[in-house]
């Protein structure tokens, strides 16, 4: 199950226009990168819960996956319980719709089976505990407690909860009798109080929840630099410079450092790109514009002579270019 119902408040104003799972990272929405990851690990039956801009996800992915619409948000766990019939009577995976990762899901599933607990939580060492819920555990990897975004001086763990879980279907026996349920506030404390075993699986692979604009920039540039393994279309014109539709750049385009240029991008005369730079599908860059360490979202027009430094630039209907790609993906 992909959790795709949240509001993405920390990505505003971007998420006033699109839902967080549809935020593009290089050539496709982050949720499509997740579905690619699931497919590579043979997860063939997938459902997503929807609430905010639900039609944008349905229209993009079409019949590739199943959907459950929540008229009112049910919480991180309540939304999963609403899909219990789909998830069935076997172990199942839950992954956040904003998880930019190349986690080895097969290794996680094997670790879950070996541990024999009711749940396994993917965790990753984080630099700043103030941004994450951190997980405490014993020497056998059994979860012993949590801290919610502790100050680094007070943190008892540096392992952040990645929002990627393996569960046994019996997990629903530990839910409160109300619609809205949260894993961290409701279910996991109940497991701890009842001495029900559940465990961690520490990631060595890449993970970023693109939970803020700064994390979106970092995750996008990490993907551009190849620090995580994604399926990305395009032809590398020279080391570090990739064009999605393979069209050569203008001879007067000056590119220094890494750059990814999407499909149907138009670059004017005398443009200078100082990487890392990402130009989303359908972007337009006017004559003489200069961009440095910036992301131009799909369909955005950068005026002639503009200077962008450390920017995330968006304009108009970001979804228009994504819809075109989604239609091609479904067909």
C-alpha positions as CSV (number, residue, x, y, z in Angstrom):
1,X,0.0,0.0,0.0
2,X,1.2,3.5,-0.9
3,X,0.1,6.2,1.5
4,X,-0.9,9.1,-0.8
5,X,-3.6,11.0,1.1
6,X,-1.6,13.6,3.0
7,X,-1.7,17.4,2.5
8,X,2.0,18.0,2.2
9,X,1.9,21.2,4.2
10,X,5.7,21.6,4.5
11,X,5.9,21.7,0.7
12,X,3.6,24.7,0.3
13,X,3.1,26.7,-1.8
14,X,4.0,23.9,-4.3
15,X,1.3,21.6,-2.7
16,X,-1.4,24.2,-3.2
17,X,-1.1,23.1,-6.8
18,X,-0.4,19.4,-6.7
19,X,-0.5,16.6,-4.1
20,X,2.8,15.6,-2.6
21,X,3.1,12.2,-4.3
22,X,2.9,13.9,-7.6
23,X,5.8,16.3,-7.0
24,X,8.2,15.6,-9.8
25,X,11.8,14.3,-9.2
26,X,13.7,14.5,-12.5
27,X,11.5,12.8,-15.1
28,X,8.5,11.6,-13.2
29,X,6.5,12.1,-9.9
30,X,8.0,10.7,-6.8
31,X,5.1,8.2,-6.5
32,X,6.0,6.8,-9.9
33,X,9.5,6.2,-8.7
34,X,7.9,4.3,-5.8
35,X,5.8,2.1,-8.1
36,X,8.9,1.4,-10.2
37,X,10.7,0.3,-7.0
38,X,7.7,-2.0,-6.1
39,X,7.7,-3.5,-9.6
40,X,11.4,-4.3,-9.4
41,X,10.8,-6.2,-6.2
42,X,7.7,-8.1,-7.6
43,X,5.0,-6.3,-5.6
44,X,2.3,-6.7,-8.3
45,X,-0.8,-5.7,-6.3
46,X,-0.7,-2.2,-5.1
47,X,-3.4,0.1,-3.6
48,X,-3.1,3.8,-2.7
49,X,-5.3,5.8,-0.4
50,X,-6.4,9.2,-1.8
51,X,-7.8,12.4,-0.4
52,X,-6.0,15.6,-1.6
53,X,-6.2,16.2,-5.4
54,X,-7.3,12.5,-5.8
55,X,-8.2,12.8,-9.5
56,X,-4.6,13.8,-10.4
57,X,-3.3,10.5,-9.1
58,X,-6.1,8.4,-10.6
59,X,-5.7,10.1,-14.0
60,X,-2.0,9.7,-14.1
61,X,-1.7,6.1,-13.0
62,X,-5.0,4.8,-14.3
63,X,-5.5,1.0,-13.9
64,X,-1.9,0.3,-13.0
65,X,-3.0,0.3,-9.3
66,X,-6.1,0.2,-7.1
67,X,-7.4,3.2,-5.1
68,X,-9.3,3.9,-1.9
69,X,-10.7,7.4,-1.5
70,X,-10.9,8.9,2.0
71,X,-13.6,11.7,2.2
72,X,-12.0,12.6,5.5
73,X,-8.5,11.7,6.5
74,X,-8.2,8.6,8.5
75,X,-4.6,8.9,9.7
76,X,-1.5,7.0,8.7
77,X,-2.8,3.8,10.1
78,X,-6.6,4.3,9.7
79,X,-6.1,4.6,6.0
80,X,-4.4,1.3,5.9
81,X,-7.1,-0.4,7.9
82,X,-9.7,0.9,5.4
83,X,-7.8,-1.2,2.8
84,X,-7.6,-4.4,4.9
85,X,-9.7,-6.4,2.6
86,X,-7.4,-5.6,-0.3
87,X,-4.3,-6.4,1.7
88,X,-5.6,-9.9,2.6
89,X,-4.3,-12.5,5.1
90,X,-0.6,-12.4,4.3
91,X,2.3,-10.1,5.2
92,X,2.0,-6.7,3.5
93,X,4.1,-3.6,2.8
94,X,3.2,0.0,3.6
95,X,5.3,2.8,2.1
96,X,4.8,6.5,2.2
97,X,4.0,8.2,-1.1
98,X,6.8,10.7,-0.6
99,X,9.6,8.1,-0.1
100,X,12.5,8.8,-2.4
101,X,14.5,5.6,-1.9
102,X,16.2,2.6,-3.5
103,X,15.6,0.4,-0.5
104,X,16.0,-3.4,-1.1
105,X,12.5,-4.4,-0.3
106,X,13.3,-8.1,-0.7
107,X,15.9,-7.8,2.0
108,X,13.4,-6.0,4.2
109,X,10.8,-8.7,3.7
110,X,13.3,-11.4,4.5
111,X,14.4,-9.6,7.7
112,X,10.7,-9.3,8.7
113,X,10.2,-13.0,8.2
114,X,13.3,-13.9,10.2
115,X,12.4,-11.6,13.1
116,X,9.0,-13.2,13.4
117,X,7.3,-10.1,14.9
118,X,4.1,-8.4,14.0
119,X,5.8,-5.5,12.3
120,X,9.1,-4.3,10.9
121,X,10.0,-0.6,10.6
122,X,12.5,0.7,8.2
123,X,14.9,3.1,9.9
124,X,17.8,5.2,8.7
125,X,20.4,7.2,10.5
126,X,19.6,10.9,10.2
127,X,21.7,14.0,10.6
128,X,19.1,16.1,12.4
129,X,16.7,14.3,14.8
130,X,14.6,17.4,15.1
131,X,13.1,16.6,11.7
132,X,12.1,13.0,12.4
133,X,10.5,10.6,14.8
134,X,13.4,8.4,16.1
135,X,13.2,4.7,17.0
136,X,14.8,3.1,20.1
137,X,15.7,-0.6,20.1
138,X,17.5,-3.3,21.9
139,X,20.6,-5.3,20.7
140,X,18.3,-7.8,18.9
141,X,16.6,-5.0,16.9
142,X,13.3,-5.2,18.9
143,X,11.7,-1.8,19.2
144,X,11.7,-0.4,22.8
145,X,10.4,3.1,22.3
146,X,10.1,6.3,20.3
147,X,11.0,10.0,20.5
148,X,9.2,12.5,18.4
149,X,11.6,15.0,16.8
150,X,13.9,15.3,19.8
151,X,16.6,17.9,20.1
152,X,19.9,16.2,19.2
153,X,21.2,16.7,22.7
154,X,18.2,14.8,24.1
155,X,17.9,12.2,21.4
156,X,18.4,8.6,22.6
157,X,18.6,7.4,19.0
158,X,19.7,8.7,15.6
159,X,17.5,6.2,13.7
160,X,14.7,8.0,11.9
161,X,11.4,6.3,11.1
162,X,11.3,6.1,7.3
163,X,7.5,5.4,7.0
164,X,8.2,2.1,5.3
165,X,6.7,-0.9,7.1
166,X,6.1,-4.7,6.8
167,X,3.1,-5.9,8.8
168,X,1.3,-9.1,9.6
169,X,-2.5,-8.9,9.2
170,X,-2.9,-9.3,12.9
171,X,-1.7,-5.8,13.3
172,X,-5.3,-4.6,13.0
173,X,-6.2,-6.3,16.3
174,X,-4.3,-3.5,18.0
175,X,-6.2,-0.6,16.6
176,X,-8.5,1.5,18.7
177,X,-12.2,1.5,17.9
178,X,-12.4,4.7,16.0
179,X,-11.9,5.7,12.3
180,X,-8.8,8.0,12.7
181,X,-5.7,6.0,13.8
182,X,-2.0,7.0,13.7
183,X,0.9,4.5,13.8
184,X,3.1,6.6,16.1
185,X,0.4,7.9,18.4
186,X,-1.9,4.9,18.6
187,X,-0.8,1.5,17.3
188,X,2.9,1.4,18.2
189,X,2.4,2.5,21.8
190,X,-0.2,-0.2,22.1
191,X,2.3,-2.8,20.9
192,X,4.8,-1.6,23.4
193,X,2.4,-1.6,26.3
194,X,1.3,-5.1,25.4
195,X,4.9,-6.4,25.0
196,X,4.1,-7.4,21.4
197,X,7.4,-7.8,19.5
198,X,8.1,-5.7,16.5
199,X,11.5,-4.8,15.0
200,X,13.7,-2.4,13.0
201,X,15.3,-2.9,9.6
202,X,18.1,-0.4,9.2
203,X,18.6,0.9,5.7
204,X,22.0,1.2,4.2
205,X,20.4,2.4,0.9
206,X,19.3,5.9,0.1
207,X,16.2,7.5,1.6
208,X,14.7,11.0,1.6
209,X,11.1,11.8,2.4
210,X,11.1,15.1,0.4
211,X,9.2,16.4,3.4
212,X,10.3,20.1,2.9
213,X,11.4,22.3,0.0
214,X,15.0,21.9,1.1
215,X,14.7,18.1,1.2
216,X,13.0,18.2,-2.3
217,X,16.0,20.1,-3.6
218,X,18.5,17.8,-1.9
219,X,16.7,14.6,-3.1
220,X,16.4,15.9,-6.7
221,X,20.1,16.8,-6.8
222,X,21.1,13.5,-5.2
223,X,19.1,11.7,-7.9
224,X,20.8,13.8,-10.6
225,X,24.2,12.9,-9.2
226,X,23.3,9.2,-9.1
227,X,23.5,8.9,-5.3
228,X,20.3,6.7,-5.5
229,X,19.3,4.2,-8.2
230,X,16.2,5.4,-10.1
231,X,14.8,4.4,-13.5
232,X,15.3,7.7,-15.4
233,X,14.8,8.2,-19.1
234,X,17.3,10.1,-21.2
235,X,20.5,10.2,-23.1
236,X,23.7,11.4,-21.5
237,X,25.2,14.0,-23.9
238,X,28.3,14.2,-21.8
239,X,29.2,13.2,-18.3
240,X,26.6,14.6,-15.9
241,X,24.4,16.2,-18.6
242,X,21.3,14.1,-19.6
243,X,18.5,15.1,-22.0
244,X,15.3,13.1,-21.6
245,X,14.3,13.1,-25.3
246,X,17.8,13.0,-26.6
247,X,17.6,16.3,-28.5
248,X,21.0,18.0,-28.7
249,X,21.5,21.3,-26.9
250,X,22.0,24.5,-28.8
251,X,25.6,25.1,-29.5
252,X,25.5,28.4,-27.5
253,X,24.1,26.8,-24.3
254,X,26.8,26.9,-21.7
255,X,26.4,24.0,-19.2
256,X,28.8,23.7,-16.3
257,X,28.3,20.8,-13.9
258,X,25.4,18.3,-13.7
259,X,22.1,19.0,-15.5
260,X,19.0,17.0,-16.4
261,X,16.8,18.4,-19.2
262,X,13.3,17.0,-19.7
263,X,11.3,16.3,-22.8
264,X,10.1,19.2,-25.0
265,X,12.2,21.7,-23.2
266,X,13.0,24.9,-25.1
267,X,16.2,26.8,-24.3
268,X,16.8,30.2,-25.8
269,X,20.0,31.7,-27.1
270,X,23.0,32.3,-24.8
271,X,21.5,30.4,-21.7
272,X,24.0,29.5,-19.0
273,X,23.3,26.6,-16.7
274,X,25.5,26.1,-13.6
275,X,24.7,22.7,-12.1
276,X,23.1,21.1,-10.5
277,X,20.2,22.2,-12.6
278,X,17.0,20.4,-13.5
279,X,14.6,21.6,-16.2
280,X,11.3,19.7,-16.1
281,X,9.3,18.5,-19.1
282,X,8.0,21.4,-21.2
283,X,10.0,24.1,-19.5
284,X,10.9,27.2,-21.4
285,X,14.1,29.2,-20.7
286,X,14.3,32.6,-22.3
287,X,17.3,34.1,-24.1
288,X,20.2,34.9,-21.9
289,X,18.8,33.4,-18.7
290,X,21.3,32.2,-16.1
291,X,20.4,29.4,-13.7
292,X,22.5,28.0,-10.9
293,X,21.6,25.1,-8.4
294,X,17.9,25.4,-9.4
295,X,14.9,23.3,-10.3
296,X,12.5,24.4,-13.0
297,X,9.3,22.5,-12.6
298,X,7.4,21.1,-15.6
299,X,5.7,23.6,-17.9
300,X,7.4,26.6,-16.2
301,X,8.6,29.5,-18.3
302,X,11.7,31.4,-17.2
303,X,11.8,34.9,-18.7
304,X,14.6,36.1,-20.9
305,X,17.5,37.6,-18.9
306,X,16.4,36.0,-15.6
307,X,18.9,34.9,-13.0
308,X,17.9,32.0,-10.7
309,X,20.2,30.9,-7.8
310,X,19.1,28.1,-5.5
311,X,15.5,28.3,-6.7
312,X,12.6,26.0,-7.2
313,X,10.7,27.7,-10.0
314,X,7.1,26.8,-10.8
315,X,4.3,28.4,-12.9
316,X,0.8,27.7,-14.0
317,X,-0.6,24.2,-14.3
318,X,2.3,21.9,-13.2
319,X,0.1,18.9,-13.8
320,X,-0.3,19.6,-17.5
321,X,3.0,18.1,-18.5
322,X,2.7,15.3,-15.9
323,X,-0.7,14.4,-17.4
324,X,0.9,14.0,-20.8
325,X,3.5,11.7,-19.5
326,X,0.9,9.8,-17.4
327,X,-1.2,9.1,-20.5
328,X,1.9,7.8,-22.3
329,X,2.8,5.6,-19.3
330,X,-0.7,4.1,-19.1
331,X,-0.9,3.4,-22.8
